[in-house]
Amino acid sequence: AVPVDPAARAASPEWLDVTLAAVARRGYPEVLVAVDASGAASAMRTAVDAVGVGGVAVLVGRIPDGSEVCLDAESLARRLVTISAVRDSTGEQLRRAVAFLERSWRPSTSSGSGMPFDEFVGATYPLAALDDALADAATGGHVRVGIAPGRRPA
């Protein structure tokens, strides 16, 4: 996780462009998950715009009634972006939820305690096999079917 401060001055380590460049240098050219907890329309738009192909933008917290965010629907569809919103949660609730996932997750092949969250995804397909993934998902045989951009067909 890399925090970004929307009030940061240009070129500071917490400024979005500086943070994204640092993450890219570490081998992550795209943001996979962006979380906005401010409720500000501009920050929500930035979170949605920041995620790469297959990314997830999570909007957390109290979003004022009547708030509107203009989104580029074509870009969302092309990038396969998922937007998830959680209303009226507190920062403490979010912290506890993330801590639960960190504490409770375990691969289904490992031993020990924890929840095998990976078992919710029955099959994972490369992006090139999207049609096959959609057909598999339509069978209802899995809770979720995964798409892994960058994975090569077997």
N, C-alpha and C positions, 0 to 999 in steps of 0.2 A: 504494500500500500504506500502510495506517495501522496502526501497532502499538498493541496494547492490553495493559496489564499487569494480570493478574488480582489482583495484590497492591496495586494502586494505591488510594489513599484516595479516598473520595467527593469529587467535584468537581475532582479533579486532571485534567490534560489526557490522561492515559493511562487514565482510568477509562472503562469501556465506554459508559455512558450519555452521557458528555461527548463521547466520540469519535464515537458515532453521530449525535449532534445536530450536530456540526461537519461531518460528511460530508453530512448532509441539507442544511445551509445552502449547501454547494457544489454542490447540484443532484443529489445521489445519494440518493434517499429510501430505497433498500433496499441492503443488502449483497449483492453478487453472489458473492463468494467469501470464506469464513472458514477460516482455517487454525489448528488447534490443534496445538501441538508439545509440550504438557506431559504428555500421557498421563493427566491427572486426569479422572475421570468427570464432575465438575461443569463443567470447562472444555470437554470434548467436547460436553456437552449445550448449553452456552452457544453454541458455534460453530454447532451445528445449528439452534438456535432463532434465531440472529441473521440467517441468510440469508433473503432475500426470495423472491419468486416466481421460479422457475427457478434459484435459487441453488445453489451447490456448497459443501459442508462437507468439508474435507480434514483427516483425522486422521493426523498424522505422528509417527513416533517409536516409542519402546518403550511399548507399552500393557501394563500388568501382566496376567499370566494371571488369568483369572477375573473381569476387570473387566466390569461390567455398566452400561449406560447406558439409562435408561428414556426412550423416545421416544414422542411422540404420532403414531401411524401416520396418523391422519386428517389431521393438519396437514401431515405430510410429503407425502402424496398431493395434498392441495389446493394446496400451494405448489410442487409439482413439484420437490422438493429432491433433489439427488443427493448421496450420501455416498460419499466415496472414502477408503480407508485405505491407508497405506503403513507397513509394519512394519519395525522394526529399521534404519531409515535414520538417518543422523546429520544434524545441522544443516548440516554442510559439504556433504553430499550434496544436501540440499534447496537450499542456496544455489547449488551448481553446476548443478542442474537448472533453476532459475529463470533463472540467467545464460545457460544454453544457449538457452532459449526466447527470451529477450530478444535475444540475439546472432544467433540463427539464423532467426527468423521474418521472413518477408517476404510481402506480398500476392502472389498469383499473377500479378497484372498488372504488378508492378514489375520492374525489371531489377536485375541484381546477384546477389550470392551469397545463399544462405540457403535455408531449407526453406519451401515453400509450404503451411504447415500449414492455411491456409484451404481448401485443396482437399479436405481430409478431409470437409468439410461440403458435400454436393452441392447441397442446396436448403435455404432457410430460409423458414419460414412464420410468419405472425402467430398468436398464441394462438387467435384466433377460427377458424382453419383447422386446428386440431389433428387432426381426423379425416382431413383430406387429407394432413397430414404423416405420420400413422401409416400410412396406406395407401401412401404413397410409400416410407416406410422398409421396409415389408413386401416391396416388390419386390426388395430387395437391390441396387438400382442405385447406391446411395451407401454410402460407409463410414459416414457419419452424416448424419442429417437434423436441421436446426436448428429450434428454436422461439424466436421473438423476442417476448417479451411487450412490448406497447406498439407494435409494428409494425402498421400498418393494412393491411388487405387491398388488393391492387392492383386 
